[in-house]
Amino acid sequence: MSWQGHKNHLRQPLEFLFILFLIFLSGYLFAESGDAVIRKYSTEIKYNYKRLTVKTSVEIQINNREGESLTEFNIPYTQKDRITRLKASITDLNGEIIRELGRKEIKDRSLFTDNTFYSDNFCKVFELKYNVFPYIIVLEYVQEFEEFYSIVNWDPVYHSGFKTLNATLDLQIPADYKVNIYTLKVQASKPGSDNGNIVYHWEASYDSIWPDEIYQPPFGQSLPRVIISPLDLTYGVHGSMASWTSFGDFIFDLMRDEDILPQEEADQVLKLISNCSSKTEKIIILYHYLQDRTRYINVSIDIGGLRPYPAEYVARNKFGDCKALVNYMHSMLKLAGIESVYCLVQSGKNPPGIIKEIPSQQFDHVILMVPDLKDTTWLECTSNVLPCGYLGSFTQDREVLAIKKDRSCFVRTPAQSVAAVTINCSYSFISDKSGNSKTGIDFLFRGDDFDNLASVKSDLTREDATEYLKHYIPFKSFTIQSWSLERQNRDEASIRLKASVKLPDQPKNYGDAVVYDLPASALPNFEKPAERKLPVHFSFQKSIHDTLVYLIPPGYTATSSASRKIESTYGSWLIQSSVDSNSVTIIRNWTLYRGDISISDYSSFYSFISSVKDNERKSKVIFKLNKR
């Protein structure tokens, strides 16, 4: 905020009061903002039947070095939808300009580092810093769109880690231009008029930073929000967003004639499936062909547009984004006489969810559905390592928009079963009289951990993979002596980690006794009730079955803790022990159920977790030296 233009008109007493006010205001902002704060975040949108113009203005107050993560800017654009104006400067708290951004400081870069992938998506990159704190970055840029499928999906958050004191959204459209508007937790002024246009205005703030808590609900679900979409649109083809069915027709028309394979590719596809005896066999062979022949280029739907690259492009270049690879797989299945359906989805382990009240572009990924009377097959076409028919935590158990001409509708992807997410961990411990020990582990990972580990061997060096795997070994102090990571076959949704580890602090010797502490279970460390701000959200069940075998050293007798069991509405925990002449075997199982836990129930949930951990700390295996 600049007050310079008014100062010369103020009398001396008012000048003094005004200076005090500025000191108070700057001190208040500094105290309220932490490392940085977004003082102002405004979006002004105008449409005049020729183009959509979006003006974005931001004022960012940087208070210290930690706040300088907000001094780097990447503004995306395309060759067609260019940024027509961009200016930025650094000012002090009084609005005095310290320096302005120079043209030579702005770099235009391709949004994608892979030079073989043609794209007209770029970004303007620059940095604005100053060495005296606090200072303010003032940024304004204007972008114009001739074709568009969304007007805005707005919330007051510029950056989730920093407060926004004031955010505004303004829309100006012709009086006869029809739009759909959805609002949540936003106070809107009554629509006004200006030279035959309708004018809308919304205001909100982000004055409570979303906590970073374990298993929290999706960010943005409870934020103020405004979504505006055109009722009728032209984006390559004419379309309508009057309903989800008409939106699906629009997507269907965008894909029309993009499923033609080159003749040599078509011949190869038919050759691959020539000896297949079933539909399932054809799907598996073609899916493996897709995985072995193509690679995935990460292009967001919002950035890359809604139209997929043609199947011919993928066949010749052997890569594509999610839209292109799904379309390519769809084209091969079509040639094989197998129906498949292009499906739009919100991806991620914790997606915000589709707001069905307003048909609009709310998706960031595409998957393929192969319907069948008995069992539908779902295909994730961007992964070279996931099994055929497998949807992991990235897209499981959520609604997707299945695109069919005149019949587009929402369907739900299957939830992972309990068996599909259960992890089996086996340990073997061998120690001698001198306290030297050898420990072997054999972990069979499924579910979310399988998703994370499936590409470790192909994507990481041996050294980097070793470091990564340390996160899955539950000892405080250890050295990995050897390891292997193997899958039974490419269509098995599990992966086995075998390793030999050295434990410098296990077992412990206490006189005539050798004592093992049990390895920590993989139960998460939740915040204390006084610290927890958000409900708990489990998108899928978590379950681990441990089997721990301790060989009894010669000349020793074994004892172990008693069996115990804890049941709760939130999950269960069980430990059982048995002793024979050679070994002690511990069975330990824990489960956290899928679902949501409110803040009012969190203390009870935390008590359950604490009780489990207390019992685990008390659980030990003890070998006592036999007395002669």
C-alpha positions in Angstrom: 0.0 0.0 0.0 1.4 3.4 -1.0 0.6 6.6 0.8 3.2 8.8 -0.9 0.7 10.7 -3.0 -1.2 12.0 0.0 1.6 13.1 2.3 2.1 16.6 0.9 -1.5 17.4 1.6 -1.5 16.6 5.3 -1.0 19.0 8.0 1.9 18.4 10.4 -0.1 16.9 13.3 -1.8 14.5 10.9 1.5 13.6 9.3 2.8 12.6 12.8 -0.3 10.5 13.5 0.0 9.0 10.0 3.6 8.0 10.6 2.6 6.4 13.9 -0.1 4.5 12.0 2.4 3.2 9.4 4.8 2.1 12.2 1.9 0.3 13.9 0.7 -1.2 10.6 4.1 -2.5 9.5 4.8 -3.9 13.0 1.4 -5.6 13.0 2.0 -7.1 9.6 5.5 -8.2 10.6 4.3 -9.8 13.8 1.3 -11.6 12.0 3.2 -12.8 9.0 6.1 -15.0 10.2 8.7 -15.5 7.5 6.5 -14.0 4.8 2.9 -13.0 4.1 0.7 -12.4 1.1 -0.6 -8.9 1.7 -2.8 -8.9 -1.4 -3.8 -11.5 -4.0 -6.2 -10.3 -6.7 -7.6 -11.9 -9.8 -9.5 -9.8 -12.4 -11.2 -11.7 -15.2 -12.9 -10.0 -18.2 -14.5 -11.6 -21.2 -15.8 -9.7 -24.3 -16.7 -12.5 -26.7 -13.3 -12.2 -28.4 -11.0 -13.2 -25.6 -10.7 -14.0 -21.9 -8.3 -11.6 -20.1 -6.9 -12.6 -16.7 -5.0 -10.1 -14.6 -3.2 -11.4 -11.5 -1.8 -9.0 -8.9 0.2 -10.1 -5.8 1.9 -8.3 -3.0 4.3 -10.4 -1.0 6.0 -9.2 2.2 9.3 -11.0 2.8 10.5 -10.8 6.4 13.6 -12.9 6.6 15.7 -15.5 4.7 13.2 -18.3 5.4 10.6 -16.3 3.5 12.7 -16.1 0.4 11.1 -19.3 -1.1 8.5 -16.9 -2.3 11.0 -14.8 -4.3 11.2 -17.3 -7.2 8.5 -17.2 -9.9 7.4 -19.6 -12.6 4.5 -18.3 -14.6 3.2 -20.8 -17.2 1.9 -19.9 -20.7 1.5 -21.2 -24.2 2.4 -19.8 -27.6 -1.3 -19.3 -28.2 -2.2 -18.0 -24.7 0.6 -15.5 -24.2 1.3 -13.2 -21.2 0.7 -9.8 -22.7 2.0 -7.8 -19.7 4.3 -8.6 -16.8 5.8 -6.2 -14.4 7.3 -6.6 -10.9 9.2 -4.5 -8.4 10.6 -4.5 -4.9 9.3 -1.8 -2.5 9.7 -0.9 1.2 6.8 -1.1 3.6 5.8 2.5 2.6 5.5 1.6 -1.0 8.7 3.3 -2.1 10.2 1.4 -5.1 13.6 0.0 -4.4 14.1 -1.6 -7.8 12.1 -2.9 -10.7 12.3 -6.2 -12.5 14.3 -5.9 -15.8 13.4 -7.5 -19.0 16.7 -9.3 -19.2 16.0 -10.9 -15.8 13.0 -12.8 -17.2 13.8 -16.2 -18.8 11.5 -18.1 -21.1 11.8 -21.8 -20.7 10.1 -24.9 -21.9 7.9 -26.4 -19.2 9.3 -29.8 -20.0 13.0 -30.8 -19.9 12.6 -33.7 -22.4 13.5 -32.0 -25.7 12.0 -34.9 -27.7 8.5 -34.2 -26.5 7.0 -31.4 -28.6 5.0 -28.9 -26.6 4.2 -25.3 -26.8 3.9 -25.0 -23.0 6.4 -22.6 -21.5 7.0 -20.6 -18.4 8.5 -17.2 -17.5 11.1 -17.6 -14.8 12.6 -14.9 -12.7 13.7 -14.1 -9.1 13.3 -10.9 -7.0 15.3 -10.6 -3.9 16.7 -7.8 -1.6 19.2 -7.9 1.2 17.3 -5.7 3.7 14.3 -7.1 5.5 11.3 -6.6 5.4 10.6 -5.8 1.8 7.6 -6.2 -0.5 7.5 -7.8 -3.9 4.8 -6.4 -6.2 3.9 -8.5 -9.2 1.3 -8.0 -11.9 0.8 -9.9 -15.1 -1.9 -10.3 -17.7 -2.7 -13.3 -19.8 -5.2 -13.6 -22.7 -7.0 -16.7 -23.9 -8.9 -17.0 -27.2 -10.2 -20.5 -26.3 -10.8 -21.9 -22.9 -12.7 -24.6 -21.1 -12.6 -23.1 -17.6 -12.9 -19.5 -16.4 -11.5 -20.0 -12.9 -11.2 -22.4 -10.0 -10.3 -19.9 -7.3 -9.4 -20.0 -3.7 -7.5 -17.4 -1.6 -4.3 -19.4 -1.2 -1.3 -18.2 -3.0 1.0 -20.6 -1.1 -0.3 -23.1 1.4 2.6 -22.4 3.8 1.9 -18.6 4.1 -1.1 -16.5 5.1 -3.0 -14.5 2.6 -4.4 -11.4 4.3 -6.7 -10.3 1.5 -7.7 -12.1 -1.7 -10.2 -10.9 -4.3 -11.8 -12.2 -7.4 -13.5 -10.0 -9.9 -15.4 -11.1 -13.0 -16.8 -9.0 -15.8 -18.8 -10.7 -18.6 -21.4 -9.6 -21.2 -24.9 -9.6 -19.7 -26.1 -12.3 -22.1 -23.1 -14.6 -21.6 -24.1 -17.7 -19.6 -21.8 -19.1 -16.9 -22.1 -21.6 -14.1 -21.0 -20.3 -10.7 -20.3 -22.4 -7.6 -19.2 -20.8 -4.3 -18.2 -22.1 -0.9 -17.6 -20.1 2.2 -17.3 -16.9 0.2 -19.3 -13.7 0.7 -20.3 -12.3 -2.7 -21.5 -8.8 -3.4 -24.6 -8.5 -5.5 -23.9 -8.5 -9.2 -23.5 -5.1 -10.7 -23.6 -3.7 -14.2 -21.0 -1.8 -16.3 -21.7 -0.8 -19.9 -23.8 -3.8 -20.7 -21.6 -6.1 -18.7 -22.4 -8.0 -15.4 -19.8 -7.5 -12.7 -19.1 -10.0 -9.8 -16.9 -9.5 -6.8 -15.7 -12.0 -4.1 -13.4 -11.6 -1.2 -11.8 -14.1 1.2 -8.6 -14.6 3.2 -6.3 -17.5 4.2 -5.4 -16.4 7.7 -4.9 -19.8 9.3 -2.2 -21.8 7.7 -3.2 -25.4 7.0 -1.3 -27.6 9.5 1.2 -30.2 8.2 -0.2 -33.2 10.2 0.0 -36.9 9.6 -3.0 -38.5 7.8 -4.9 -35.2 7.4 -7.9 -34.6 5.3 -7.4 -33.3 1.7 -6.0 -29.8 1.6 -8.6 -27.4 0.2 -11.7 -29.2 1.1 -12.7 -26.6 3.6 -11.2 -23.5 1.9 -13.3 -20.7 0.5 -13.8 -21.5 -3.2 -15.3 -20.1 -6.4 -15.6 -22.2 -9.6 -16.8 -20.5 -12.7 -17.3 -22.4 -16.0 -18.8 -21.3 -19.3 -22.1 -22.9 -20.2 -21.1 -23.1 -23.8 -17.6 -23.2 -25.1 -15.4 -23.7 -28.1 -12.0 -25.3 -27.4 -11.0 -27.1 -30.6 -14.6 -28.3 -30.8 -17.9 -26.8 -29.6 -19.0 -28.1 -26.3 -21.3 -27.5 -23.3 -21.0 -27.7 -19.6 -24.7 -27.6 -18.9 -24.3 -31.1 -17.4 -21.7 -33.7 -16.7 -23.1 -35.7 -19.6 -22.6 -32.7 -22.0 -19.1 -32.1 -20.6 -18.4 -35.8 -21.3 -19.6 -35.3 -24.9 -17.2 -32.4 -25.2 -14.3 -34.5 -24.1 -15.5 -37.4 -26.4 -15.5 -35.0 -29.4 -12.0 -33.7 -28.6 -10.8 -37.3 -28.9 -12.6 -38.0 -32.1 -10.3 -39.6 -34.8 -7.3 -39.6 -32.5 -7.4 -43.4 -32.2 -5.9 -44.3 -35.6 -2.8 -46.4 -35.5 -0.2 -46.4 -38.3 -0.5 -49.5 -40.5 2.7 -51.1 -39.4 1.7 -50.6 -35.8 -1.8 -52.1 -36.4 -0.1 -55.1 -38.1 2.1 -55.6 -35.0 -0.8 -55.4 -32.6 -2.8 -58.0 -34.5 0.3 -60.2 -34.7 0.8 -60.0 -30.9 -2.8 -61.2 -30.1 -3.1 -63.6 -33.0 -2.8 -66.7 -30.7 -4.8 -65.3 -27.8 -7.6 -67.5 -26.6 -9.4 -64.9 -24.3 -10.2 -61.3 -23.9 -8.1 -61.2 -20.7 -5.1 -62.6 -22.4 -5.3 -59.9 -25.1 -5.6 -57.1 -22.5 -2.5 -58.4 -20.7 -0.4 -58.8 -23.8 -1.2 -55.3 -25.1 -0.7 -53.7 -21.7 2.7 -55.3 -21.4 3.4 -54.0 -25.0 2.4 -50.5 -23.9 4.7 -50.7 -20.8 7.7 -52.1 -22.6 7.4 -49.8 -25.7 6.5 -46.4 -24.3 7.5 -44.0 -21.5 5.5 -41.5 -19.6 6.1 -37.7 -19.9 4.5 -35.8 -17.0 2.1 -33.2 -18.3 -0.7 -31.8 -16.2 -4.1 -31.8 -17.8 -4.6 -28.2 -16.8 -1.3 -27.3 -18.5 -1.3 -29.6 -21.4 -5.0 -29.1 -22.4 -7.7 -31.7 -22.7 -7.1 -33.1 -26.1 -4.7 -36.2 -26.2 -1.9 -36.6 -28.7 -3.0 -38.9 -31.5 -2.3 -42.7 -31.2 -0.1 -42.4 -34.3 2.1 -39.8 -32.4 2.7 -42.2 -29.5 3.3 -45.2 -31.8 6.0 -43.3 -33.7 7.6 -41.5 -30.8 7.1 -44.1 -28.0 6.2 -41.6 -25.3 3.3 -39.4 -24.2 1.5 -37.9 -21.2 -1.4 -39.7 -19.4 -4.0 -38.6 -22.0 -1.8 -39.8 -24.9 -0.9 -43.1 -23.4 -4.5 -43.9 -22.4 -5.6 -43.0 -25.9 -2.9 -45.2 -27.4 -3.9 -48.2 -25.2 -7.6 -47.5 -26.1 -6.7 -47.6 -29.8 -4.9 -50.9 -29.5 -7.8 -52.5 -27.7 -10.3 -51.1 -30.2 -8.3 -52.8 -33.0 -8.5 -56.0 -31.0 -12.2 -55.7 -30.8 -12.3 -54.8 -27.1 -14.3 -51.9 -25.7 -12.5 -49.5 -23.4 -13.6 -46.2 -21.8 -11.4 -43.1 -21.2 -11.9 -41.9 -17.6 -11.0 -38.6 -16.0 -9.9 -38.8 -12.4 -8.5 -36.8 -9.5 -5.2 -38.5 -8.7 -3.2 -38.8 -5.5 -3.5 -40.6 -2.1 -5.6 -37.8 -0.7 -7.6 -36.1 -3.5 -10.0 -33.2 -2.7 -13.0 -34.8 -4.3 -15.2 -33.8 -7.2 -17.7 -30.9 -6.7 -20.6 -32.4 -8.6 -22.7 -29.3 -8.2 -20.8 -27.7 -11.1 -19.8 -29.6 -14.2 -16.3 -28.4 -15.0 -12.7 -29.4 -15.4 -11.7 -30.7 -12.0 -9.4 -33.5 -13.0 -5.6 -34.0 -13.3 -5.2 -37.5 -14.7 -6.7 -40.1 -17.0 -7.0 -43.9 -16.6 -8.7 -46.6 -18.8 -11.6 -48.8 -17.9 -12.3 -52.1 -19.8 -15.9 -53.0 -18.9 -17.0 -56.6 -18.6 -20.1 -58.3 -17.4 -18.2 -60.2 -14.7 -15.3 -58.0 -13.7 -14.2 -54.6 -15.0 -10.4 -54.2 -15.6 -8.8 -50.9 -14.8 -5.5 -49.8 -16.5 -3.0 -47.3 -15.2 -1.2 -46.5 -18.5 1.6 -44.3 -17.3 3.5 -46.9 -15.3 6.0 -49.3 -16.7 6.1 -51.4 -13.5 2.5 -51.7 -12.1 0.6 -55.0 -12.8 -2.0 -55.2 -15.4 -5.4 -54.4 -13.9 -3.9 -52.8 -10.8 -4.9 -49.4 -9.4 -2.8 -48.4 -6.4 -3.3 -45.7 -3.8 -2.9 -43.1 -6.6 -6.4 -43.7 -8.1 -8.2 -46.4 -6.0 -11.6 -46.0 -4.4 -12.9 -42.7 -5.9 -15.3 -41.5 -8.5 -14.1 -41.0 -12.1 -15.9 -39.5 -15.1 -16.3 -42.2 -17.7 -16.4 -40.7 -21.2 -19.1 -42.2 -23.4 -21.0 -40.4 -26.2 -24.3 -39.3 -24.8 -23.8 -41.6 -21.7 -20.9 -40.1 -19.7 -21.3 -40.8 -16.1 -19.5 -41.2 -12.8 -18.3 -44.6 -11.8 -16.2 -45.7 -8.8 -12.8 -47.3 -9.0 -12.4 -50.4 -6.7 -11.1 -50.0 -3.2 -8.0 -52.0 -2.4 -9.0 -55.1 -0.3 -7.6 -55.8 3.1 -5.5 -58.6 1.6 -4.2 -56.2 -1.1 -2.7 -53.8 1.5 -1.4 -56.2 4.2 2.3 -56.3 4.7 4.1 -59.4 6.0 7.4 -58.9 7.8 9.6 -61.8 8.9 12.7 -61.3 11.1 15.3 -63.8 12.2 17.7 -63.1 15.0 20.8 -65.1 15.8 23.2 -64.3 18.7 26.1 -66.1 20.4 27.5 -66.0 23.9 29.7 -63.1 23.1 26.7 -61.0 22.1 27.5 -61.0 18.4 24.3 -61.1 16.4 23.0 -61.6 12.8 19.7 -60.3 11.7 17.8 -61.2 8.6 14.6 -59.6 7.3 12.2 -60.8 4.7 9.4 -58.2 4.0 6.6 -58.7 1.5 5.2 -55.2 0.7 1.7 -54.6 -0.8 -0.5 -51.6 -1.2 0.9 -48.1 -0.8 4.5 -49.4 0.0 4.4 -51.6 -3.1 3.5 -48.6 -5.2 6.5 -46.7 -3.8 9.0 -49.6 -4.1 8.0 -51.0 -7.5 10.2 -48.7 -9.5 13.2 -48.4 -7.1 15.4 -50.8 -8.9 14.8 -49.3 -12.3 14.8 -45.6 -11.3 17.6 -45.5 -8.6 21.2 -46.4 -8.5 22.2 -49.1 -6.1 23.6 -46.5 -3.7 20.5 -44.4 -3.8 18.3 -47.4 -3.5 20.1 -48.5 -0.4 19.5 -45.1 1.2 15.9 -45.2 0.2 15.3 -48.7 1.6 16.6 -47.6 5.0 13.2 -45.9 5.6 11.6 -49.4 5.6 13.9 -51.0 8.1 12.5 -50.4 11.6 15.7 -50.2 13.8 17.2 -47.1 15.3 20.8 -48.1 14.6 21.8 -50.6 11.9 24.0 -51.2 8.9 22.7 -52.9 5.7 25.2 -55.7 4.8 23.3 -57.0 1.8 19.8 -56.7 0.2 17.7 -57.7 -2.7 14.4 -56.4 -4.0 12.4 -58.8 -6.1 8.9 -59.4 -7.6 7.5 -62.9 -8.3 6.3 -61.7 -11.7 5.4 -58.4 -13.3 1.6 -58.8 -12.7 2.0 -59.6 -9.0 1.1 -56.6 -6.8 3.7 -57.3 -4.2 7.5 -56.9 -3.8 9.9 -58.7 -1.5 12.8 -57.1 0.3 15.4 -59.4 1.8 18.3 -58.0 3.7 21.0 -58.9 6.2 21.5 -56.1 8.7 24.0 -55.6 11.6 22.6 -54.2 14.8 25.3 -52.6 17.0 23.0 -52.2 20.0 21.1 -55.4 19.9 21.0 -57.6 21.9 22.0 -56.0 25.2 23.9 -58.0 27.8 22.9 -57.6 31.5 25.1 -60.0 33.5 23.8 -63.4 32.8 21.0 -62.2 30.6 20.8 -61.3 26.9 17.9 -59.0 26.1 16.3 -58.1 22.8 14.0 -55.1 22.3 11.4 -55.8 19.7 11.9 -53.7 16.5 9.5 -50.8 16.4 6.3 -51.5 14.6 5.4 -49.2 11.7 2.7 -47.5 13.7 2.8 -43.8 12.8 3.7 -41.1 15.3 0.6 -39.0 15.7 0.5 -35.5 17.3 -0.6 -35.2 20.9 -4.3 -34.2 21.3 -3.4 -30.7 22.5 -1.4 -30.2 19.3 -3.7 -31.8 16.7 -5.7 -29.4 14.7 -7.3 -31.5 12.0 -9.3 -34.7 11.8 -7.6 -38.0 10.8 -8.3 -39.4 7.4 -7.3 -42.9 6.3 -7.9 -43.4 2.6 -7.2 -47.1 3.0 -6.7 -49.7 5.7 -3.2 -50.2 7.0 -2.2 -53.7 8.3 1.1 -55.3 9.1 1.7 -58.9 10.2 5.1 -59.5 11.9 6.8 -62.8 12.6 10.0 -62.5 14.7 12.1 -65.6 15.3 14.9 -65.5 17.9 17.3 -68.5 18.0 18.2 -69.4 21.6 22.0 -69.3 22.1 23.5 -72.6 23.4 23.5 -72.7 27.2 20.6 -70.3 27.6 17.0 -70.5 28.5 14.4 -68.2 26.9 11.5 -66.2 28.3 9.3 -63.6 26.6 6.5 -61.2 27.4 3.0 -62.5 27.8 0.5 -62.4 24.9 -1.7 -59.3 24.8 -4.5 -58.0 22.6 -6.0 -54.5 22.2 -9.3 -54.0 20.3 -10.7 -50.6 19.4 -13.1 -49.0 17.0 -10.0 -47.5 15.3 -8.0 -50.7 14.9 -6.5 -53.7 16.6 -3.1 -54.9 18.0 -2.0 -58.4 18.9 1.2 -59.9 20.2 1.6 -63.6 20.9 4.7 -65.6 21.9 5.8 -69.2 21.9 9.0 -70.9 23.1 10.4 -74.2 21.9 13.7 -75.9 22.5 15.5 -73.9 19.8 13.7 -70.5 19.4 11.3 -67.9 20.5 8.6 -66.9 18.0 6.7 -63.6 18.3 3.6 -62.9 16.3 2.7 -59.3 16.2 -0.2 -57.9 14.1 -1.6 -54.4 13.9 -4.4 -52.8 11.9 -5.7 -49.3 11.4 -9.1 -49.2 9.9 -10.0 -47.1 6.9 -12.2 -44.0 7.6 -12.2 -40.6 9.3 -11.7 -39.7 13.0 -13.1 -36.4 14.1 -11.2 -34.0 16.4 -13.7 -34.8 19.2 -12.8 -38.5 18.9 -9.0 -37.8 18.5 -8.1 -38.1 22.2 -9.7 -41.6 22.3 -7.9 -42.6 19.1 -4.6 -41.2 20.5 -5.1 -43.3 23.7 -5.4 -46.4 21.6 -2.2 -45.6 19.7 -0.4 -44.8 23.0 -1.6 -48.0 24.6 -0.2 -50.0 21.7 3.1 -48.3 21.8 3.4 -48.6 25.6 2.8 -52.3 25.3 5.4 -52.6 22.5 8.0 -50.9 24.6 7.5 -53.4 27.4 7.7 -56.4 25.1 11.1 -58.1 25.2 12.8 -61.4 24.5 15.2 -62.5 27.3 17.8 -65.3 27.3 19.2 -66.3 30.7 22.4 -68.2 31.1 21.8 -71.7 32.5 23.5 -72.1 35.9 25.7 -75.2 36.3 
